[in-house]
Amino acid sequence: IFYLAALQQISPTLIEAAELEGASRSQIFRRVTLPLLMPTTLFISINAVIGAVRLVDHVIAMTKGGPDNATVLLLFYVYQVGFAFWDTGYAAALTAVLLVMLALIALFQFGYADKRVHYR
């Protein structure tokens, strides 16, 4: 739905200008359409990462780690270590690692995807 809305916001005059300049369909997609979709891609990817991290409540409610730890996520593991095994120091260290990982992912997404929008 987000991509459909973003595609509808692309001005047809940009595509028409690229066609008049002799650009092929793949060049139009790569040089016109894709850069204009990058803010939407950034928004969707950030929401996907946040949604993936927030799945811990589903794991707790449905499987509690699943058969043979098949559905153990990092955040559920932090919850288990902190509240089931009462190893709060290790749980705090895991939380710090998780926050650093999320910060690196966000910096990459903002740094890489945002630069592609403004400079290309």
N, C-alpha and C positions, 0 to 999 in steps of 0.2 A: 504494500500500500504506500509505503514511504517513497519507493522508487517510482511508482506510478505518478504520485504527486510531483516529484522532482522532474520527471520527464515532461510532464505537462507544463512546467514552468519554463522550460527551455524555449527560447524564442525561435520560431521557424525562420526568421530572417538570418540567424547565425548559420543555420544549416544550408539555407539557400545561398548565402555568400560563399560558403566553402564549396558548394557545388559549382558555382560560377567560376571559382578559382581553379577548378579542375581536380578537386580532391575526390578520391575514391570513397566508397562507403566505409571501408575499414579506417581510412585516414580521418574521415568525419567522426567516426566513433571514438578513435583514439585521441584526436586532437581537439574535438569540440565537446562531444557528449560526455565522455568519461571525466574530464576535468570539472565540468559543471555538476557532475554527480558526486564528486568527492566530499562535499560537506554532508550530504545525506549518508554516504558510506561511513564517514567518521561517526556520525550520530548513531547509526545502526550498530557499528562495531563496539562502541562504548556501552551501549545498552545491552548488547549480547554478553559482554564480559561481566557486567554488573549482574545480569540475570543468571549467568552460570555460577557466580559466587554465591548468590542468594538461594540456591537450591537446597541448602542444608536442611531446612525445615521439612521438605518433602522426604528426604532420606531418613530423618529422625522419625517421622510419622509412619512411613510405609515399611522400611526394611531394616532400620537400625544398623546399617552397614552391609546388609544383604548377605546372601550365602557366600561364605568364605571371603568376606571383605570386598565383594565385587562392586559395591556402590559407595565405598568410602571416598568422600571428597576431602580436600585439604581443610576446609572450614569445619566439616564434621569431625575430622581427626583432631583439630584443635579443641573442639567442644568435648570430645571424648577424653583427651589428655587432661584438660582443665577440670572437668566436672565429674568424670567417672573414675579417673585414676588419681585425681587431686595433685597433679604435678603442675602447679601453677607457674613455676618459673619456666619450664619447658613450653607450656602453652603460650606464655607471653613472648618467648623467643620465636615460636612458630607464627604468632600473630604479627610480629615485626617483620619476619620474612615475607609473609603474605602481603603486608602493606607495601613493602619495597617492590615486590613483583607487580602488584597492581599499579604502583606509581610508574614503574618502568614501561609497562604496557601503555598506560595513558600518555606518557611522554612521547613514546614512539608514535602512537596514533596521532597526537596533536602535532608533533614535530614533522613527521613524514607526510601525512595526509594533508595537513594544513599548508605546508610549503608547496605541495604539488598544485594546490588550488591557486595560490597567489602568484607563483613564479612561472608557470607554464602557459 
